[in-house]
Amino acid sequence: MYDYFDEIRKCNPEIRLDIGQPDLPVDQRIIEAAVNALRAGKTRYTSGYGIPQLREALAEKHQVPVNQIMITVGGKFPIYAAIELCTKAAVIHPGWPAYEENLNYLKKPYQIIHTTLEDSFIPSFEILDSSFDLILTNYPNNPTGVNLPRAQMKELVDVCNDYQITLLADEIYSFLTYNGFTSFQEFDCENFIYIGSFSKNFSMTGFRIGYVISSPEQIKIFQNLQVHTVTCPVEFAQYAALEALKFEKEVYNTAHKIYAERKRIAEKTLNNIGLPFIPCQGAFYEFPKIPTDAESFCMQLMRNSVSVVPGIYFGDYPDHFRISLISDRLEEAVLKIKDVLEMQK
């Protein structure tokens, strides 16, 4: 996938709808908090668990004890750590490529749960049994924007409890939903890991502040791994994150208005050109299906000034591509998509 992003950089398309990075600016109050923390000398090592103030604020937000929460170097680190500790995992497709990249890098066996547009990208959990000890979930989903219905969530929790499978819930897009959202935190899952982040919700991708919620025993293991690899999250960035929590509803409301309007424009235009897709239920992605090879289509589209991502990077989806709703020029971009599709007929 990163080779593809290298091609995008070389081509330098005018409208970029490829990367999963918010285009909204970081709130100035967060910037000021980071600057003030730097000036106050917050440039040292912190505890491997993170600064107490941020842990306490997040514990209050999620209604969990402080010893069940830990600040991490982005949301990726605890995902990597969970995979490091597993013996066999299940991954739902389409899905964020980093899950499989880490599984392959760590040489961990895994099985894919494939979903399709025709079944609304809702998975079946029939393959799960006692041979698995981890399932990786991501809702709202990247790249489909789909939320898992409550009935399927309960089914998965029951299966995980029956077979003692750890359920990892990557819910970093839960701040941005359009028809309500149910978190896996609402269920009684015996072996549970929750992943949160400040990257998408506050546009703080470069600050690299994430967090993980799990049992105190699991948190101790994660802390030990973090201390002996990346040491700790950046101190001044943690203080910036602490400040961000003070006005998160305001930031979320602003983001929601912008992304909801972009979603409306993109979906109206996709419908007008007749492409099948599941309307985005959360996050800022659309994953339409096309009647041609998506990889060659995406390359030609790139040469026509718009970049999106072929579906093959999210699983076995050669006739899909992902649109990130990270530009105000979505109508123009989708019309270019129509033009390129007509060229390929």
C-alpha positions as CSV (number, residue, x, y, z in Angstrom):
1,M,0.0,0.0,0.0
2,Y,2.8,2.4,0.8
3,D,4.3,1.9,-2.7
4,Y,0.9,3.1,-4.0
5,F,1.2,6.2,-1.8
6,D,4.6,6.8,-3.3
7,E,3.1,6.8,-6.7
8,I,0.5,9.3,-5.6
9,R,3.2,11.6,-4.3
10,K,5.1,11.4,-7.6
11,C,1.9,12.1,-9.6
12,N,0.8,14.9,-7.2
13,P,-2.9,14.8,-8.1
14,E,-4.9,18.0,-7.6
15,I,-7.7,16.3,-5.4
16,R,-6.5,13.8,-2.9
17,L,-9.1,11.5,-1.5
18,D,-6.7,8.7,-0.7
19,I,-5.2,9.0,2.8
20,G,-7.2,8.4,6.0
21,Q,-6.0,11.7,7.5
22,P,-8.5,14.4,8.4
23,D,-7.9,17.7,6.5
24,L,-9.5,19.7,9.3
25,P,-7.0,21.8,11.3
26,V,-6.0,21.1,14.9
27,D,-7.9,23.4,17.2
28,Q,-5.7,26.4,18.2
29,R,-6.4,25.7,21.9
30,I,-4.7,22.3,21.5
31,I,-1.7,23.9,19.7
32,E,-1.5,26.5,22.5
33,A,-1.6,23.7,25.1
34,A,1.3,21.9,23.4
35,V,3.3,25.2,23.2
36,N,2.6,26.0,26.8
37,A,3.6,22.5,27.9
38,L,6.9,22.8,25.9
39,R,7.6,26.2,27.6
40,A,6.8,24.6,31.0
41,G,9.5,22.0,30.4
42,K,7.2,19.1,29.6
43,T,9.9,17.5,27.5
44,R,10.9,14.5,29.6
45,Y,10.2,10.8,29.9
46,T,6.8,10.0,31.5
47,S,5.6,6.8,33.1
48,G,5.1,4.0,30.6
49,Y,1.4,4.2,31.6
50,G,1.2,7.9,30.5
51,I,0.7,11.0,32.6
52,P,-1.8,10.5,35.5
53,Q,-3.9,13.5,34.6
54,L,-4.7,12.2,31.1
55,R,-5.3,8.6,32.3
56,E,-7.7,10.0,34.9
57,A,-9.6,12.1,32.4
58,L,-10.0,9.2,30.0
59,A,-11.0,6.9,32.8
60,E,-13.8,9.3,33.7
61,K,-14.8,9.6,30.1
62,H,-15.1,5.9,29.6
63,Q,-16.2,5.1,33.2
64,V,-13.4,2.6,33.9
65,P,-10.9,2.4,36.8
66,V,-7.6,4.2,36.1
67,N,-5.6,0.9,36.3
68,Q,-7.5,-0.3,33.2
69,I,-6.3,2.5,31.0
70,M,-2.9,3.4,29.5
71,I,-1.7,6.1,27.1
72,T,0.1,4.8,24.1
73,V,2.3,6.0,21.2
74,G,-0.6,6.2,18.8
75,G,-3.4,3.6,18.4
76,K,-1.1,1.3,16.4
77,F,1.2,0.3,19.3
78,P,-1.4,-1.6,21.4
79,I,-2.7,-3.3,18.3
80,Y,0.8,-4.5,17.6
81,A,1.2,-5.6,21.2
82,A,-2.0,-7.5,21.2
83,I,-0.9,-9.3,18.0
84,E,2.5,-10.0,19.5
85,L,0.8,-11.8,22.4
86,C,-1.7,-13.9,20.3
87,T,-1.3,-17.4,18.9
88,K,-4.0,-17.3,16.2
89,A,-6.2,-14.4,15.1
90,A,-9.2,-13.6,13.0
91,V,-9.4,-10.5,10.7
92,I,-12.5,-9.1,9.1
93,H,-12.4,-8.0,5.5
94,P,-12.4,-5.4,4.2
95,G,-10.2,-4.0,6.8
96,W,-7.3,-1.7,7.7
97,P,-4.1,-3.2,6.1
98,A,-2.0,-2.7,9.3
99,Y,-3.7,-5.6,11.0
100,E,-2.5,-8.1,8.5
101,E,0.9,-6.3,8.0
102,N,1.5,-6.9,11.7
103,L,0.3,-10.4,11.7
104,N,2.5,-11.3,8.7
105,Y,5.5,-9.4,10.2
106,L,5.2,-11.3,13.5
107,K,4.5,-14.6,11.6
108,K,1.2,-15.2,13.4
109,P,-1.4,-17.5,11.9
110,Y,-4.7,-15.9,11.1
111,Q,-7.9,-16.5,9.1
112,I,-9.9,-14.0,7.2
113,I,-13.7,-13.4,7.6
114,H,-14.7,-12.1,4.2
115,T,-17.7,-9.9,3.8
116,T,-19.3,-8.4,0.6
117,L,-21.3,-5.5,-0.5
118,E,-24.2,-7.8,-1.1
119,D,-24.3,-8.8,2.6
120,S,-23.8,-5.1,3.6
121,F,-20.3,-6.0,4.8
122,I,-21.7,-7.7,7.9
123,P,-19.6,-10.6,9.0
124,S,-20.5,-14.1,10.0
125,F,-18.5,-15.6,12.9
126,E,-19.0,-19.3,12.2
127,I,-15.3,-19.9,11.7
128,L,-14.4,-19.0,15.3
129,D,-13.5,-21.7,17.7
130,S,-11.2,-22.5,20.6
131,S,-8.1,-22.4,18.3
132,F,-8.4,-18.6,18.1
133,D,-7.4,-16.3,20.9
134,L,-7.8,-12.9,19.2
135,I,-10.2,-11.2,16.8
136,L,-9.5,-7.7,15.4
137,T,-12.6,-5.5,14.8
138,N,-12.8,-2.0,13.5
139,Y,-16.1,-0.1,13.7
140,P,-17.0,2.3,12.3
141,N,-15.1,0.5,9.6
142,N,-12.2,1.6,7.5
143,P,-12.7,1.4,4.4
144,T,-16.5,0.8,4.3
145,G,-17.9,3.2,6.8
146,V,-20.2,0.4,8.1
147,N,-21.2,-0.1,11.8
148,L,-21.8,-3.5,13.2
149,P,-25.4,-4.0,14.2
150,R,-26.0,-4.6,17.9
151,A,-27.3,-8.2,17.3
152,Q,-24.0,-9.2,15.5
153,M,-22.0,-7.5,18.3
154,K,-23.8,-9.5,20.9
155,E,-23.3,-12.7,18.9
156,L,-19.5,-12.0,18.6
157,V,-19.2,-11.2,22.3
158,D,-21.0,-14.5,23.2
159,V,-18.7,-16.5,20.8
160,C,-15.6,-14.8,22.3
161,N,-16.8,-15.6,25.8
162,D,-17.5,-19.2,24.9
163,Y,-14.1,-19.8,23.4
164,Q,-12.0,-17.4,25.6
165,I,-11.1,-15.3,22.5
166,T,-9.8,-11.7,23.1
167,L,-12.0,-9.2,21.3
168,L,-10.0,-6.2,20.2
169,A,-12.3,-3.2,19.4
170,D,-10.6,-0.5,17.4
171,E,-13.2,2.3,17.7
172,I,-11.1,5.3,16.8
173,Y,-13.9,6.6,14.5
174,S,-16.7,6.3,17.0
175,F,-16.8,10.1,17.4
176,L,-18.1,10.4,13.8
177,T,-21.3,8.5,13.2
178,Y,-24.5,9.4,11.3
179,N,-27.2,7.0,12.6
180,G,-26.1,6.3,16.2
181,F,-23.3,4.0,17.4
182,T,-23.0,1.1,19.8
183,S,-19.6,0.4,21.4
184,F,-18.3,-3.0,22.3
185,Q,-17.7,-1.4,25.7
186,E,-21.5,-1.8,26.4
187,F,-21.2,-5.6,26.4
188,D,-19.8,-7.9,29.0
189,C,-16.8,-9.3,27.1
190,E,-14.5,-11.3,29.4
191,N,-11.3,-10.7,27.4
192,F,-11.5,-7.2,25.9
193,I,-9.1,-4.6,24.5
194,Y,-10.4,-1.2,23.5
195,I,-8.4,1.1,21.2
196,G,-8.8,4.8,21.3
197,S,-6.9,7.7,19.7
198,F,-6.6,11.4,19.4
199,S,-5.6,11.3,15.7
200,K,-8.9,11.2,13.8
201,N,-11.2,13.0,16.3
202,F,-9.0,16.0,17.0
203,S,-6.9,15.8,13.7
204,M,-3.9,15.2,15.9
205,T,-2.3,12.6,13.6
206,G,1.2,13.8,14.1
207,F,1.0,14.0,17.9
208,R,0.9,10.2,18.1
209,I,-1.3,9.9,21.2
210,G,-3.5,6.8,21.6
211,Y,-4.8,4.8,24.5
212,V,-5.9,1.3,25.4
213,I,-8.5,0.0,27.9
214,S,-8.3,-3.5,29.1
215,S,-7.9,-5.6,32.3
216,P,-5.3,-4.4,34.8
217,E,-3.3,-7.5,34.1
218,Q,-3.3,-6.8,30.4
219,I,-2.4,-3.2,30.9
220,K,0.6,-4.2,32.9
221,I,1.8,-6.4,30.0
222,F,1.2,-3.6,27.5
223,Q,3.1,-1.1,29.7
224,N,6.1,-3.4,29.9
225,L,6.2,-3.8,26.1
226,Q,5.9,0.0,25.6
227,V,8.6,0.8,28.1
228,H,11.1,-1.6,26.5
229,T,10.3,-0.5,22.9
230,V,9.2,3.1,22.4
231,T,9.6,4.1,26.1
232,C,6.5,6.4,26.5
233,P,4.3,8.8,24.6
234,V,5.7,12.3,24.1
235,E,5.1,14.4,27.3
236,F,4.0,17.7,25.8
237,A,1.7,15.9,23.4
238,Q,-0.1,14.2,26.3
239,Y,-0.8,17.6,27.8
240,A,-2.2,18.8,24.5
241,A,-4.5,15.7,24.5
242,L,-5.5,16.5,28.0
243,E,-6.6,20.0,26.9
244,A,-8.4,18.6,23.9
245,L,-10.7,16.6,26.1
246,K,-12.0,19.8,27.7
247,F,-13.9,20.8,24.6
248,E,-14.3,17.5,22.7
249,K,-18.0,17.9,22.1
250,E,-17.5,21.3,20.4
251,V,-14.7,19.8,18.2
252,Y,-16.9,16.7,17.4
253,N,-19.9,18.8,16.5
254,T,-17.9,21.0,14.1
255,A,-16.3,17.9,12.5
256,H,-19.7,16.2,12.2
257,K,-21.3,19.1,10.3
258,I,-18.5,19.2,7.8
259,Y,-18.2,15.4,7.2
260,A,-22.0,14.9,7.1
261,E,-22.3,17.5,4.3
262,R,-19.4,15.9,2.4
263,K,-21.0,12.5,2.8
264,R,-24.3,13.9,1.4
265,I,-22.6,15.3,-1.6
266,A,-20.5,12.2,-2.3
267,E,-23.4,9.8,-1.9
268,K,-25.7,11.9,-4.0
269,T,-23.1,12.0,-6.8
270,L,-22.3,8.3,-6.6
271,N,-26.0,7.5,-6.8
272,N,-26.4,9.8,-9.8
273,I,-23.6,7.9,-11.7
274,G,-25.1,4.6,-10.7
275,L,-22.3,3.0,-8.6
276,P,-23.4,0.5,-5.9
277,F,-22.2,1.2,-2.4
278,I,-23.3,1.0,1.3
279,P,-23.9,4.6,2.5
280,C,-21.3,5.6,5.1
281,Q,-22.7,5.0,8.6
282,G,-19.6,6.2,10.5
283,A,-16.0,7.5,9.9
284,F,-15.3,9.4,6.6
285,Y,-15.1,6.7,3.9
286,E,-17.1,5.4,1.0
287,F,-16.3,2.0,-0.7
288,P,-18.1,1.9,-4.0
289,K,-18.1,-1.0,-6.5
290,I,-17.2,-0.6,-10.2
291,P,-17.6,-2.8,-13.2
292,T,-13.9,-2.8,-14.0
293,D,-10.5,-3.5,-12.4
294,A,-10.2,-1.0,-9.6
295,E,-6.4,-0.9,-9.6
296,S,-6.0,0.2,-13.2
297,F,-9.0,2.5,-12.8
298,C,-7.3,4.2,-9.8
299,M,-4.1,4.7,-11.7
300,Q,-5.9,6.3,-14.6
301,L,-8.0,8.5,-12.2
302,M,-4.8,9.6,-10.6
303,R,-3.5,10.8,-14.0
304,N,-6.7,12.7,-14.2
305,S,-6.0,14.7,-11.0
306,V,-7.9,12.6,-8.4
307,S,-6.4,10.0,-6.0
308,V,-8.4,7.2,-4.3
309,V,-7.3,3.8,-3.0
310,P,-7.9,0.4,-4.8
311,G,-9.9,-2.1,-2.8
312,I,-7.2,-4.8,-3.1
313,Y,-5.3,-3.1,-0.3
314,F,-8.2,-3.9,2.1
315,G,-8.7,-7.5,1.1
316,D,-10.0,-9.4,-2.0
317,Y,-11.9,-6.5,-3.5
318,P,-10.5,-5.9,-7.0
319,D,-13.7,-4.1,-8.1
320,H,-13.9,-1.7,-5.2
321,F,-12.1,1.5,-4.2
322,R,-12.1,3.7,-1.2
323,I,-12.9,7.4,-1.1
324,S,-11.8,9.5,1.9
325,L,-14.1,12.4,2.5
326,I,-11.2,14.8,3.2
327,S,-11.8,17.5,0.6
328,D,-14.4,20.1,-0.2
329,R,-14.2,19.2,-3.9
330,L,-16.0,15.9,-3.7
331,E,-18.7,16.5,-6.3
332,E,-16.0,17.5,-8.8
333,A,-13.9,14.4,-7.9
334,V,-16.8,12.0,-8.2
335,L,-17.7,13.5,-11.6
336,K,-14.1,12.8,-12.7
337,I,-14.6,9.2,-11.4
338,K,-17.6,9.0,-13.8
339,D,-15.5,10.4,-16.7
340,V,-12.7,7.9,-16.2
341,L,-15.2,5.0,-15.9
342,E,-16.6,6.0,-19.3
343,M,-13.1,6.1,-20.8
344,Q,-12.6,2.5,-19.7
345,K,-15.8,1.2,-21.3
